[in-house]
Amino acid sequence: MNPALPLKQLAKIFFEILIKTGFVIFGFGIILYAITVSRQWSRFDFFIFLFGLFGLLLIVTVIMLNKITAVVKKFPKVIKIIGIIIFCLFAVSFIITEGLIIRGMHPASSNNKTDYIIVLGCQVVGIYPSVPLIRRVNKAEGYLNEHDDVKVIVSGGQGPGEDISEAEAMRRLLITRGIEADRILMEDNSSNTKENLLFSDELYNLKEKNIIIVTTDYHMFRSIAIAKKLGFKNASGLPSRSQRSVLPVYLFREYFAVIFYAVMGRI
């Protein structure tokens, strides 16, 4: 009898319990985070729900791992192979896409002389800009103060729950910050990123000009990709910092947005 064998078995059991416990704690952490963000936003969000559901599935999978493994073993071999391929494709696409999104949060600066900056719209509550929109305006304001020869295009229409257009909310905020009204151009009919850029180009002929897109950092990769797809020749980015407390949800949601846009041929 090998006296070292029981010790190895005990060590293996200990590490299995440790790993499973870690995943369960991680799952509970995801659920608590999703609940906290939902309470903070005071509204239902499908992607927060999915985020929390992922945490729940992680916990259930760890607890019922042996039963799940036994059921999976009964599947035909071809089903197992297809399942593995689908999982691998999802994992690879998620890692690559999130890498591109995170890289886009820190875009390379352009040495070209800027003709216009475009601030992309975001939610307005009544007549008041949301926190992400205020942060975008703050970023644009800083750039405009440093480059007094550059004009800004504020882009965004009026959606549900908004008493004024997103463009108008940005225009008002910039004026209160001391930016001259004649430096502020408006596009107030768009309802998404593609329309922000497309309608702004229709008004101000931007595709051949040097433009800087101002949007929230996690949204920058998709915005630049859309601009290139639309034919903008010289578009660079100036990201505003997102709220770090909700960044995991935004990154999670942005993955699906990028995949959807890619499948639909928009990027």
SVG drawing of the C-alpha trace seen along z (x, -y; Angstrom):
<svg xmlns="http://www.w3.org/2000/svg" viewBox="-42 -83 46 85">
<polyline fill="none" stroke="black" stroke-width="0.4" points="0.0,0.0 1.3,-3.4 1.0,-5.7 1.3,-8.8 -1.9,-7.9 -4.4,-9.0 -2.6,-12.3 -2.8,-12.9 -6.5,-12.1 -7.1,-14.4 -5.2,-17.2 -7.2,-16.7 -10.5,-16.8 -9.4,-19.9 -8.5,-21.8 -11.7,-20.7 -13.7,-22.1 -11.6,-25.2 -12.2,-25.8 -15.9,-25.1 -16.3,-27.4 -14.5,-30.1 -16.9,-29.8 -19.9,-29.8 -18.7,-32.9 -18.0,-34.5 -21.5,-33.6 -23.1,-35.2 -20.9,-38.3 -22.2,-38.6 -25.8,-38.3 -25.3,-40.9 -23.6,-43.2 -26.5,-42.9 -29.1,-43.6 -27.1,-46.7 -26.9,-48.1 -30.6,-47.5 -31.4,-49.3 -29.1,-52.1 -30.7,-52.5 -34.3,-52.0 -35.4,-50.2 -35.3,-46.8 -32.5,-46.2 -32.3,-43.0 -28.5,-42.8 -28.3,-43.3 -30.8,-40.5 -28.6,-38.3 -25.6,-39.3 -27.3,-38.1 -28.6,-35.0 -25.1,-34.1 -24.1,-34.2 -27.0,-32.0 -26.2,-29.5 -22.6,-29.4 -23.7,-28.5 -26.2,-25.8 -23.5,-24.3 -21.0,-24.0 -23.5,-22.5 -24.9,-20.1 -21.7,-19.4 -21.7,-15.6 -25.4,-15.3 -24.8,-17.5 -21.7,-15.5 -23.6,-12.3 -26.3,-13.7 -23.8,-15.0 -22.1,-11.6 -25.3,-10.2 -25.5,-12.6 -24.4,-11.3 -20.8,-12.0 -21.8,-14.4 -23.9,-16.5 -21.0,-16.7 -18.7,-17.9 -21.2,-20.5 -21.6,-21.8 -17.9,-22.0 -17.4,-23.9 -20.3,-26.3 -18.8,-27.0 -15.3,-27.5 -16.6,-29.9 -18.4,-31.9 -15.4,-32.0 -13.0,-33.1 -15.4,-35.7 -16.0,-37.1 -12.3,-37.4 -11.4,-38.9 -14.4,-41.3 -13.9,-42.5 -10.2,-43.0 -11.1,-45.2 -13.6,-47.2 -11.1,-47.7 -8.4,-48.7 -10.8,-51.2 -11.2,-52.8 -7.7,-54.2 -7.5,-55.1 -4.4,-56.4 -4.2,-60.2 -4.3,-61.8 -1.7,-64.4 -4.1,-65.8 -5.7,-69.2 -9.2,-68.7 -12.1,-70.2 -14.9,-69.1 -15.6,-67.1 -18.9,-65.2 -20.4,-64.5 -22.7,-61.5 -26.0,-61.7 -27.1,-59.8 -30.1,-59.7 -31.8,-62.9 -34.2,-62.8 -36.8,-65.5 -34.5,-68.4 -31.6,-67.2 -28.6,-65.3 -27.8,-61.9 -24.4,-61.4 -22.9,-59.7 -24.0,-62.6 -22.6,-65.1 -19.3,-63.3 -19.2,-63.4 -19.9,-67.1 -17.2,-67.6 -14.7,-65.9 -15.8,-68.0 -15.6,-71.2 -12.0,-70.5 -11.0,-69.9 -12.9,-73.0 -11.2,-75.2 -7.8,-73.9 -8.6,-74.3 -10.6,-77.5 -10.6,-77.2 -12.6,-73.9 -16.4,-73.6 -18.5,-71.0 -21.5,-69.0 -23.9,-67.8 -25.8,-64.9 -28.9,-63.2 -32.7,-63.3 -35.5,-63.3 -36.5,-59.9 -39.1,-58.6 -39.0,-60.5 -37.0,-63.3 -38.6,-66.8 -35.9,-68.1 -33.5,-66.5 -30.2,-65.2 -28.5,-67.7 -30.3,-70.6 -29.5,-69.4 -25.8,-69.3 -26.0,-72.7 -27.5,-74.3 -24.8,-72.7 -21.9,-73.8 -23.3,-77.4 -23.5,-77.5 -19.8,-76.3 -18.8,-79.3 -18.6,-77.8 -19.8,-80.3 -23.1,-79.5 -21.7,-80.0 -19.2,-77.2 -22.0,-74.7 -23.7,-72.9 -26.7,-70.6 -28.1,-67.4 -31.3,-66.6 -33.0,-63.8 -30.9,-60.7 -31.8,-57.8 -28.7,-55.7 -24.9,-55.8 -25.2,-55.1 -27.7,-57.9 -25.6,-60.3 -22.8,-60.0 -24.8,-59.6 -27.2,-62.6 -24.3,-64.8 -22.4,-64.0 -25.5,-64.9 -25.7,-68.3 -22.0,-69.1 -20.2,-67.0 -17.8,-65.3 -16.5,-62.1 -13.4,-63.7 -12.7,-65.9 -10.7,-65.3 -13.2,-64.6 -13.0,-63.5 -15.8,-61.4 -16.6,-62.0 -18.4,-59.2 -18.2,-57.0 -15.0,-54.9 -16.6,-51.4 -18.7,-52.7 -15.6,-54.1 -14.6,-50.9 -18.1,-50.5 -18.4,-54.2 -15.1,-54.3 -16.0,-51.0 -19.4,-52.4 -17.7,-55.6 -15.3,-53.6 -18.1,-51.5 -20.0,-54.7 -16.9,-56.0 -15.4,-58.5 -11.8,-58.8 -10.2,-60.5 -12.2,-59.7 -10.5,-59.4 -11.8,-59.1 -11.9,-61.1 -13.4,-58.9 -15.1,-60.1 -14.6,-58.0 -17.5,-55.7 -18.9,-55.1 -16.6,-52.4 -19.2,-51.0 -21.3,-49.9 -18.6,-49.3 -18.8,-45.4 -22.5,-45.6 -21.6,-48.0 -18.8,-45.9 -21.0,-42.8 -23.8,-44.6 -21.4,-46.1 -20.2,-42.6 -23.6,-41.7 -24.0,-45.1 -20.7,-44.6 -21.6,-41.1 -25.1,-42.2 -23.6,-45.1 -21.1,-42.8 -23.7,-40.2 -25.9,-42.9 -23.0,-44.3 -23.0,-47.7 -19.3,-47.5"/>
</svg>
